[in-house]
Amino acid sequence: MTTIGVIGLGYVGLPLAVAFAGEGCDVVAVDVDQRKIDAIQAGTSYIEDVPDAALGAVAQLIHATTRYADLARADAVLICVPTPLTRNREPDLGPLIDSTRALAEVLQAGQLVVLESTTYPGTTRERVAPLLEESGLAAGGDFHLAFSPERVDPGRTDFTLRNTPKVVGGLTAACAERAQEIYGLVCDHLVEVSSPEAAELTKLLENIFRSVNIALVNELAMLTDRMGIDIWEVVDAAASKPYGFMRFEPGPGMGGHCLPVDPFYLSWRAREFDMTTEFIELAGKVNQQMPYHCVAKVERALNDAGLPVKGARIAVLGVSYKPGVGDVRESPALKILTLLQALGAEIRYHDPHVPSLPEFELESQPLEQALDDADLTLIVTAHPSIDHDTIAQHARLLIDLRGVTRGTHASNIIRL
C-alpha cells in the first residue's frame, strides 16, 4: 500500500488527503493545529469542499497527527502550508521553513517531497532543497524533490483535483517521473514542465493574469461611474465578440488565498533581478482601491437621499470573498465593513456561509431581520441562495456591487 504524507490540512491539504485515501492509500496527515487533528479524527470536516460523508468514508485510512515523526514511513510527502504576505506585502515563508526543517529531521532515502504551496520561482531549489539536505541526504539523488502548484478553486464542482490538469516540475527528470507516478493516482491529466521554477511561475502567471484583467475592468468601472456609462452593459456587449475577448467582471475587490497575494511574490522576486514589475504592482494597487471606491458610492447614495453615513443602518449581503463559500480570507467585504464602521455607520450583515465575524463583533442575522428598517442594502458577495431581485424590489436603497440585479430596473438601485 502506498503511503502519502500531507503537511498542512487546510483548503489544499485536506482535499488531497481525502483524495489519496479514496484511492486506497494510507495517509499521514500532519498539522500544527490540534483542532484540525481532532476534527479529522472525529470525521468532521471543516472545509466546505469536503463533506463529512466524504471524510468519514475514508477516515480509517487517514492518520491525523501533529507528529512529523510519523512521516518517516511515507513514500511521498506533500507540503501544503500557507505562504502569506507580511504587513509590508513581502513573502512570509515562515510556515514553509518551519515545516521543511521539521520534515528534514525524519526524511528518509528514496522519499518524494513535493511543494504545493504557492511561492516565487526558485523557492523549491534555493530554500526547500538546502533545508531538506540538512538531513544528510542529497536532493535529486538520495530523495526526489518537485514542485506541483495547487489549483484549488473553493466551491467549484465542475473542476476538481481529479479532472484539473496537474502541473509538475521536478528537480531532475527522475524526480518529475516519480511525482507523476504519485499524482497519477488522483489526477487524470499531468502536465510536466522542465523545472520547479517553471512550475512555480506557472501558478503565478495563472493568478496574475486574473489579477491584471480584474484590475482593468475595475479601473474602467471607476471611469464609467464618472462618465455616467453602465459598465455592465459595456461588458455584456464586449463579451458578445466570439474571439479575442475574455469576460472579466468588476467588483468590490479581490479576495481569497491566491489573487490578492500571489502577484506580490513575483514582484518581490523580480526586484532581486533589478526589475520592477510595474504592470503587476499597478493591478494590485487598483484592486486594493476598489473597497474605497465602493464606500464612496455608499456615501454619495446616502447623501443624495438626505442621510448621513454616521448612524445610517446598512445591511451588507455577503461577506465571504466569493459566492457559495464561507471563506473570508482577504475578502474585500472586510475592508468595506471597516471603512463603514469608521464612518459611524450601523452595520448588520447576512451571509448563510459565515455565521460570525468576531473581529467586528457581528453575527449573521436572518435575511428579513438584516433588511428590516435598513436605510441602505449593499450587495458585496452575491450568494446564489439569495433572491437579490426580490430584495431589490423592496429595499429602500440598494447598491449592487456584483451586477446581479441587472434584470431589475428601479430608481432605488445603484450598480457599480
Buried (B, 14 or more C-beta within 10 A) or exposed (E): EBBBBBBBBBBBBBBBBBBBBBBEBBBBBBBBEEEBBEBBBEBEBBBBBBEBEBBEBBBEBBBBBEEBEBBBBBBBBBBBBBBEBEEEBEBBBEBBBEBBBBBBEBBBEEBBBBBBBBBBBBBBBEBBBEBBBEBEBEBBEBBBBBBBBBBBBBBEEEEBBEEBEBBBBBBBEEBBBBBBBBBEBBBEEBBBBEBBBBBBBBBBEBBBEBBBBBBBBBBBBBEBBEEEEBBBEBBBEBEEEEEEEEEBBBBBBBBBBBBBBBBBBBBBBBEEEEEEBEEBBEBBEBBBBBBEBBBEBBBEBBEEEEBEBEEBBBBBBBBBBBBBBBBBBBBBBBBBBBBBBEBEBBBBBBBBBBEEBEEBEBEBBEBEEBBEEBBBBBBBBBBEEBEBEEBBBEBBBBBBBBBBBBEBEEEBBBBB
